[in-house]
Amino acid sequence: MGVEVNVVRDNQRWMGLEVNEKRYICGVNEEVNTKTINILR
């Protein structure tokens, strides 16, 4: 859960990931979640 929270915080900084941000909150697509985490790194 800690990872998800961090991703949501980072998403607020990445205005371009509005669509992905909705997916994080819903917790639907873990694949997209992982890809974005790699991008943020």
PyMOL Python script that loads the backbone (N, CA, C, O; Angstrom):
from pymol import cmd

cmd.read_pdbstr("""\
ATOM      1  N   MET A   1       0.837  -1.206   0.000  1.00  0.00           N
ATOM      2  CA  MET A   1       0.000   0.000   0.000  1.00  0.00           C
ATOM      3  C   MET A   1       0.868   1.249   0.000  1.00  0.00           C
ATOM      4  O   MET A   1       0.499   2.266  -0.588  1.00  0.00           O
ATOM      5  N   GLY A   2       2.015   1.176   0.656  1.00  0.00           N
ATOM      6  CA  GLY A   2       2.890   2.348   0.697  1.00  0.00           C
ATOM      7  C   GLY A   2       3.325   2.775  -0.691  1.00  0.00           C
ATOM      8  O   GLY A   2       3.434   3.966  -0.985  1.00  0.00           O
ATOM      9  N   VAL A   3       3.576   1.778  -1.551  1.00  0.00           N
ATOM     10  CA  VAL A   3       4.008   2.103  -2.915  1.00  0.00           C
ATOM     11  C   VAL A   3       2.899   2.841  -3.648  1.00  0.00           C
ATOM     12  O   VAL A   3       3.164   3.813  -4.356  1.00  0.00           O
ATOM     13  N   GLU A   4       1.661   2.390  -3.487  1.00  0.00           N
ATOM     14  CA  GLU A   4       0.543   3.024  -4.181  1.00  0.00           C
ATOM     15  C   GLU A   4       0.398   4.476  -3.745  1.00  0.00           C
ATOM     16  O   GLU A   4       0.153   5.359  -4.566  1.00  0.00           O
ATOM     17  N   VAL A   5       0.552   4.715  -2.446  1.00  0.00           N
ATOM     18  CA  VAL A   5       0.421   6.083  -1.939  1.00  0.00           C
ATOM     19  C   VAL A   5       1.486   6.971  -2.564  1.00  0.00           C
ATOM     20  O   VAL A   5       1.200   8.094  -2.980  1.00  0.00           O
ATOM     21  N   ASN A   6       2.722   6.462  -2.629  1.00  0.00           N
ATOM     22  CA  ASN A   6       3.800   7.245  -3.228  1.00  0.00           C
ATOM     23  C   ASN A   6       3.510   7.543  -4.687  1.00  0.00           C
ATOM     24  O   ASN A   6       3.779   8.646  -5.163  1.00  0.00           O
ATOM     25  N   VAL A   7       2.966   6.574  -5.395  1.00  0.00           N
ATOM     26  CA  VAL A   7       2.666   6.771  -6.813  1.00  0.00           C
ATOM     27  C   VAL A   7       1.617   7.851  -6.975  1.00  0.00           C
ATOM     28  O   VAL A   7       1.723   8.687  -7.872  1.00  0.00           O
ATOM     29  N   VAL A   8       0.607   7.845  -6.121  1.00  0.00           N
ATOM     30  CA  VAL A   8      -0.445   8.861  -6.215  1.00  0.00           C
ATOM     31  C   VAL A   8       0.158  10.237  -5.976  1.00  0.00           C
ATOM     32  O   VAL A   8      -0.187  11.189  -6.676  1.00  0.00           O
ATOM     33  N   ARG A   9       1.047  10.358  -5.006  1.00  0.00           N
ATOM     34  CA  ARG A   9       1.692  11.648  -4.750  1.00  0.00           C
ATOM     35  C   ARG A   9       2.480  12.098  -5.974  1.00  0.00           C
ATOM     36  O   ARG A   9       2.393  13.255  -6.386  1.00  0.00           O
ATOM     37  N   ASP A  10       3.252  11.176  -6.555  1.00  0.00           N
ATOM     38  CA  ASP A  10       4.045  11.518  -7.733  1.00  0.00           C
ATOM     39  C   ASP A  10       3.142  11.890  -8.895  1.00  0.00           C
ATOM     40  O   ASP A  10       3.481  12.762  -9.694  1.00  0.00           O
ATOM     41  N   ASN A  11       1.996  11.234  -8.992  1.00  0.00           N
ATOM     42  CA  ASN A  11       1.083  11.512 -10.094  1.00  0.00           C
ATOM     43  C   ASN A  11       0.562  12.933 -10.026  1.00  0.00           C
ATOM     44  O   ASN A  11       0.331  13.556 -11.062  1.00  0.00           O
ATOM     45  N   GLN A  12       0.372  13.456  -8.829  1.00  0.00           N
ATOM     46  CA  GLN A  12      -0.097  14.829  -8.682  1.00  0.00           C
ATOM     47  C   GLN A  12       0.915  15.783  -9.307  1.00  0.00           C
ATOM     48  O   GLN A  12       0.546  16.845  -9.808  1.00  0.00           O
ATOM     49  N   ARG A  13       2.191  15.401  -9.277  1.00  0.00           N
ATOM     50  CA  ARG A  13       3.218  16.237  -9.902  1.00  0.00           C
ATOM     51  C   ARG A  13       3.191  16.071 -11.412  1.00  0.00           C
ATOM     52  O   ARG A  13       3.457  17.018 -12.151  1.00  0.00           O
ATOM     53  N   TRP A  14       2.865  14.856 -11.873  1.00  0.00           N
ATOM     54  CA  TRP A  14       2.854  14.588 -13.315  1.00  0.00           C
ATOM     55  C   TRP A  14       1.462  14.871 -13.859  1.00  0.00           C
ATOM     56  O   TRP A  14       0.614  13.980 -13.906  1.00  0.00           O
ATOM     57  N   MET A  15       1.229  16.113 -14.271  1.00  0.00           N
ATOM     58  CA  MET A  15      -0.097  16.512 -14.746  1.00  0.00           C
ATOM     59  C   MET A  15      -0.506  15.704 -15.970  1.00  0.00           C
ATOM     60  O   MET A  15      -1.698  15.519 -16.216  1.00  0.00           O
ATOM     61  N   GLY A  16       0.463  15.222 -16.739  1.00  0.00           N
ATOM     62  CA  GLY A  16       0.162  14.511 -17.979  1.00  0.00           C
ATOM     63  C   GLY A  16      -0.388  13.110 -17.754  1.00  0.00           C
ATOM     64  O   GLY A  16      -0.838  12.463 -18.700  1.00  0.00           O
ATOM     65  N   LEU A  17      -0.356  12.630 -16.505  1.00  0.00           N
ATOM     66  CA  LEU A  17      -0.799  11.252 -16.251  1.00  0.00           C
ATOM     67  C   LEU A  17      -2.171  11.243 -15.583  1.00  0.00           C
ATOM     68  O   LEU A  17      -2.420  10.451 -14.674  1.00  0.00           O
ATOM     69  N   GLU A  18      -3.066  12.132 -16.040  1.00  0.00           N
ATOM     70  CA  GLU A  18      -4.387  12.221 -15.415  1.00  0.00           C
ATOM     71  C   GLU A  18      -5.149  10.911 -15.568  1.00  0.00           C
ATOM     72  O   GLU A  18      -5.809  10.457 -14.634  1.00  0.00           O
ATOM     73  N   VAL A  19      -5.055  10.300 -16.756  1.00  0.00           N
ATOM     74  CA  VAL A  19      -5.779   9.048 -17.007  1.00  0.00           C
ATOM     75  C   VAL A  19      -5.253   7.951 -16.097  1.00  0.00           C
ATOM     76  O   VAL A  19      -6.031   7.197 -15.513  1.00  0.00           O
ATOM     77  N   ASN A  20      -3.927   7.861 -15.974  1.00  0.00           N
ATOM     78  CA  ASN A  20      -3.336   6.824 -15.130  1.00  0.00           C
ATOM     79  C   ASN A  20      -3.678   7.061 -13.660  1.00  0.00           C
ATOM     80  O   ASN A  20      -3.866   6.114 -12.896  1.00  0.00           O
ATOM     81  N   GLU A  21      -3.757   8.329 -13.276  1.00  0.00           N
ATOM     82  CA  GLU A  21      -4.048   8.639 -11.875  1.00  0.00           C
ATOM     83  C   GLU A  21      -5.382   8.020 -11.465  1.00  0.00           C
ATOM     84  O   GLU A  21      -5.506   7.490 -10.361  1.00  0.00           O
ATOM     85  N   LYS A  22      -6.375   8.084 -12.345  1.00  0.00           N
ATOM     86  CA  LYS A  22      -7.677   7.490 -12.038  1.00  0.00           C
ATOM     87  C   LYS A  22      -7.531   5.986 -11.859  1.00  0.00           C
ATOM     88  O   LYS A  22      -8.190   5.394 -11.003  1.00  0.00           O
ATOM     89  N   ARG A  23      -6.671   5.364 -12.660  1.00  0.00           N
ATOM     90  CA  ARG A  23      -6.484   3.917 -12.569  1.00  0.00           C
ATOM     91  C   ARG A  23      -5.816   3.546 -11.254  1.00  0.00           C
ATOM     92  O   ARG A  23      -6.116   2.498 -10.682  1.00  0.00           O
ATOM     93  N   TYR A  24      -4.908   4.398 -10.764  1.00  0.00           N
ATOM     94  CA  TYR A  24      -4.256   4.107  -9.487  1.00  0.00           C
ATOM     95  C   TYR A  24      -5.291   4.082  -8.376  1.00  0.00           C
ATOM     96  O   TYR A  24      -5.336   3.154  -7.569  1.00  0.00           O
ATOM     97  N   ILE A  25      -6.135   5.130  -8.347  1.00  0.00           N
ATOM     98  CA  ILE A  25      -7.121   5.248  -7.278  1.00  0.00           C
ATOM     99  C   ILE A  25      -8.057   4.038  -7.302  1.00  0.00           C
ATOM    100  O   ILE A  25      -8.402   3.492  -6.254  1.00  0.00           O
ATOM    101  N   CYS A  26      -8.461   3.626  -8.497  1.00  0.00           N
ATOM    102  CA  CYS A  26      -9.350   2.463  -8.626  1.00  0.00           C
ATOM    103  C   CYS A  26      -8.595   1.168  -8.338  1.00  0.00           C
ATOM    104  O   CYS A  26      -9.192   0.170  -7.936  1.00  0.00           O
ATOM    105  N   GLY A  27      -7.269   1.191  -8.548  1.00  0.00           N
ATOM    106  CA  GLY A  27      -6.479  -0.011  -8.321  1.00  0.00           C
ATOM    107  C   GLY A  27      -6.788  -1.086  -9.341  1.00  0.00           C
ATOM    108  O   GLY A  27      -6.789  -2.273  -9.014  1.00  0.00           O
ATOM    109  N   VAL A  28      -7.051  -0.682 -10.579  1.00  0.00           N
ATOM    110  CA  VAL A  28      -7.453  -1.646 -11.604  1.00  0.00           C
ATOM    111  C   VAL A  28      -6.237  -2.203 -12.330  1.00  0.00           C
ATOM    112  O   VAL A  28      -6.027  -3.416 -12.351  1.00  0.00           O
ATOM    113  N   ASN A  29      -5.434  -1.323 -12.926  1.00  0.00           N
ATOM    114  CA  ASN A  29      -4.329  -1.785 -13.772  1.00  0.00           C
ATOM    115  C   ASN A  29      -3.010  -1.724 -13.018  1.00  0.00           C
ATOM    116  O   ASN A  29      -2.427  -0.652 -12.861  1.00  0.00           O
ATOM    117  N   GLU A  30      -2.540  -2.877 -12.552  1.00  0.00           N
ATOM    118  CA  GLU A  30      -1.246  -2.906 -11.879  1.00  0.00           C
ATOM    119  C   GLU A  30      -0.117  -2.809 -12.894  1.00  0.00           C
ATOM    120  O   GLU A  30       0.975  -2.347 -12.567  1.00  0.00           O
ATOM    121  N   GLU A  31      -0.376  -3.244 -14.128  1.00  0.00           N
ATOM    122  CA  GLU A  31       0.665  -3.199 -15.153  1.00  0.00           C
ATOM    123  C   GLU A  31       1.040  -1.754 -15.454  1.00  0.00           C
ATOM    124  O   GLU A  31       2.222  -1.410 -15.484  1.00  0.00           O
ATOM    125  N   VAL A  32       0.057  -0.922 -15.673  1.00  0.00           N
ATOM    126  CA  VAL A  32       0.318   0.494 -15.949  1.00  0.00           C
ATOM    127  C   VAL A  32       0.985   1.128 -14.742  1.00  0.00           C
ATOM    128  O   VAL A  32       1.882   1.960 -14.880  1.00  0.00           O
ATOM    129  N   ASN A  33       0.537   0.727 -13.549  1.00  0.00           N
ATOM    130  CA  ASN A  33       1.104   1.243 -12.313  1.00  0.00           C
ATOM    131  C   ASN A  33       2.603   0.975 -12.272  1.00  0.00           C
ATOM    132  O   ASN A  33       3.385   1.875 -11.964  1.00  0.00           O
ATOM    133  N   THR A  34       3.010  -0.250 -12.579  1.00  0.00           N
ATOM    134  CA  THR A  34       4.423  -0.622 -12.536  1.00  0.00           C
ATOM    135  C   THR A  34       5.220   0.155 -13.574  1.00  0.00           C
ATOM    136  O   THR A  34       6.326   0.613 -13.288  1.00  0.00           O
ATOM    137  N   LYS A  35       4.673   0.306 -14.772  1.00  0.00           N
ATOM    138  CA  LYS A  35       5.386   1.031 -15.822  1.00  0.00           C
ATOM    139  C   LYS A  35       5.634   2.468 -15.398  1.00  0.00           C
ATOM    140  O   LYS A  35       6.719   3.002 -15.624  1.00  0.00           O
ATOM    141  N   THR A  36       4.636   3.102 -14.783  1.00  0.00           N
ATOM    142  CA  THR A  36       4.783   4.494 -14.372  1.00  0.00           C
ATOM    143  C   THR A  36       5.802   4.617 -13.255  1.00  0.00           C
ATOM    144  O   THR A  36       6.556   5.589 -13.208  1.00  0.00           O
ATOM    145  N   ILE A  37       5.835   3.641 -12.352  1.00  0.00           N
ATOM    146  CA  ILE A  37       6.828   3.673 -11.272  1.00  0.00           C
ATOM    147  C   ILE A  37       8.231   3.657 -11.877  1.00  0.00           C
ATOM    148  O   ILE A  37       9.116   4.370 -11.406  1.00  0.00           O
ATOM    149  N   ASN A  38       8.437   2.855 -12.909  1.00  0.00           N
ATOM    150  CA  ASN A  38       9.741   2.807 -13.562  1.00  0.00           C
ATOM    151  C   ASN A  38      10.067   4.147 -14.202  1.00  0.00           C
ATOM    152  O   ASN A  38      11.217   4.585 -14.166  1.00  0.00           O
ATOM    153  N   ILE A  39       9.069   4.805 -14.788  1.00  0.00           N
ATOM    154  CA  ILE A  39       9.300   6.108 -15.423  1.00  0.00           C
ATOM    155  C   ILE A  39       9.686   7.131 -14.362  1.00  0.00           C
ATOM    156  O   ILE A  39      10.598   7.931 -14.571  1.00  0.00           O
ATOM    157  N   LEU A  40       8.991   7.108 -13.220  1.00  0.00           N
ATOM    158  CA  LEU A  40       9.274   8.078 -12.169  1.00  0.00           C
ATOM    159  C   LEU A  40      10.684   7.868 -11.634  1.00  0.00           C
ATOM    160  O   LEU A  40      11.338   8.824 -11.218  1.00  0.00           O
ATOM    161  N   ARG A  41      11.156   6.626 -11.639  1.00  0.00           N
ATOM    162  CA  ARG A  41      12.516   6.358 -11.175  1.00  0.00           C
ATOM    163  C   ARG A  41      13.505   6.842 -12.219  1.00  0.00           C
ATOM    164  O   ARG A  41      14.714   6.714 -12.031  1.00  0.00           O
TER     165      ARG A  41
END
""", "prot")
cmd.dss("prot")
cmd.show_as("cartoon", "prot")
cmd.util.cbc("prot")
cmd.orient("prot")
